[in-house]
Amino acid sequence: MSDEPERLDEAWVEEGFMQPTRKRITFQCPICSHTWTRTFKAEPSVDPACPNKYCADRRTLADLQKQVANLMAMIQSGQAPAQIGNNVKVQAIDTTAKIVMEDNKLTDLKDGIRAGETMAPKLPVPMQSAADNFFSGGAAALGTGQPMSRMAKRMQALGQRAIAGGMRDMSVAPNQVLPKARPATVQVANDAYKGRRN
């Protein structure tokens, strides 16, 4: 006996003026003979299961029996289900990381990296600070207790002055920059060009 519900009646219905048509289907359960009606926006690809509690409990029990049967088969065969890491690509990455860690004595490799990130380990502290300050000219050294360069001190003082409002009066209104009238055109007395064409 099939658990699939039977369709007793189906019709396309309009629920109001200018409303989309919907499909109303009446189902009947072959097990408990329960009848119910559902309305769908489109033709359903899979019919809904019986909403009766008896049938829902029966489906749950069938799923549990299937899980127990699968578990017993795994125990008898001595083989676990597919595990994470059985993929050849994952095994290659794990083996490479193991070789790098053993050969180079590195244990802090990043493994949760995204595309575009690097798996390179961290540098020792002096080398890392040198790499961080390579393009910034010592800006990363601020607040670390290391001596600042003269330019870094100037930039820090300039930033603090700007934040404090010390440059508020230094701006120029745009209408002061633009001339009020266009300058006169300069005419040259002995102009060699005079609109001639060769």
N, C-alpha and C positions, 0 to 999 in steps of 0.2 A: 504494500500500500504506500503510495507516494505522500510525502508531507507537503507538497506544493498545493496551494489553495486553488480552487476551481473558480472561474469567472462565470457568474450567473447572468449578469447584465452589465452593459457598458454603453455610454452615450456621451456625446459632446454637448455641453450645456453652456449657456451664457448667463452670467450672474447679474447682469445689468446692462444698461445702455452704454455703448462704447467700451465695454469691459472685454478682456480677452476670453476666448472660449477655453473651457477646461474639460478634462475627461473625468467623468464620474463612473467608477467601476464598483460593482457589488461582488464580493467574494464569499465563498463558503469553504470552511475547513473540512477536509475529507476525514479527519480523525474525530473531532468533537462536534461536527455539524454546526459550528458557530457561523453566523452570517454577519458581515460588516461591510460598510461602504466607505470608500476613500475617493477624494478628488485630487487630480494631478494636473500640473501645468502642461505636461506633455505625456506621451505614451511611455509608461514605465518600462525600463529594460528588465527589471526583476520585480516579481510580485511580492508584496509585503507578507511577512509571516503572520500567523494567526495571533491576535492580541489576547486570546483567552489565557488565563493563568496556568491552566492545566497543560496547554501546549507549550507555553514558555518554559515551564519546569521540565517538561519532557525533552525539549531541545537542549537545555542546560545539562541535563543528565546524560544525554547522548554525547555532548561535547566532552564532558568529564570522562566518560567511558573510552572515548577515542584517545584522549591524552594519556590515560592509564595504559591502554594497549600499546601506544607508541613508546612509553617509558619502559614497559616490560620488554618490548622488542629490542630496545637499546641495551638494556641490562643483559639480555640473553646473548646478543651478538658481541657485547663487549666494546662497542664502538659508540662514541658520543656523537651528538649532532654536529653539524658544521660549526666551527669555531671562528672567532675573529682572529685573523692572522694566518688563516689557511691560504690566503691569496698569495700568489707568487710575488707580486709587487711589494706587498707588506713584508714578506720574508726577506726580500732583497734589501729593503731599507733597514730592517732589524739587524741583518747580518753585517751590513756596512757600518752601522752605528757600533756594533759590538767590536768589530775589527779596529775602528778608530779609537774607541775607548781603551782597548787593550794595548795597542801599539803605541799610542801617543799619551797614554796615561791621562786621558780626559774623561771626566765623569759628569760634567755639567752641560752636555749637549741638549739643545732644545728639541723636543719631539713633537710639540703641538703647534708647528709652524703653519702659516698660510702661504698660498702661492705668492712669490715675490720676496718673501723673507729669506734670510740666510740662516743656515744651521751652524755657522761658525761659532766657536766658543768665545766666551768673554776674554778680553785681554787682561794682563796684569794691570794693577791700578795706575802706575806711572805711564804705561803705554796707552791705556784707555783715555786718560786725561789729555795726553798729547794728541791723540787722534780727535778727541772732541774739540780741542782748541786750535786745530790746524787751520781752519778757515775763519774762525771767529776772532782771532787775534787776542785771545785771552779773555773773552767775554764770559766763558764758562767758569773761569777761575774766580769770579766775583762771589764772595760769601764762603769761599773754601779756605780762607786763611793764607792763600798763596799771594805773593806780591803781584799787584796789577801793573800793567804797562801804563805809560803816560797817556796814550790815546784812550785806553779804557777808563782812566780816571776822568779825562775831559768829557767823554761821552756820558758817563754817569752823572757828573755835575750838570751838564747841559740838560739831561733828562729831568733831573730833580728841579732845575730852574723852570723848565717848561711846565712841569706839573704844578709848581707853586704859583704859576701865573705871571712869571717874570717876562714873558714874551707877548703879553696881551696887547701892549701898545705898539708893537712893531709891525702890525699889519697895515697894508695900504689899501684904501678903497679903490675899486676898479675905475671909477669915474675920474680919479686923480691921475691915473696912468694914461688914459686915452686923451688925445688932444681934442680941444673944443672945436676947432675948425681944421679943415684939411690944409696942409701947407701949400703955398703957391707953387705952380710948376715952374721949373727953371728953364729958361730958353737960352740956347747957345747961339751966338751970332753967326759963327762960321761953321755951321753944321755940315759935315761932308756927306751925310746920308741923304737927307731931304727927300726921302721916299723914292729914290731911284731904284730901278730894277736892272739887273745885268742881262 
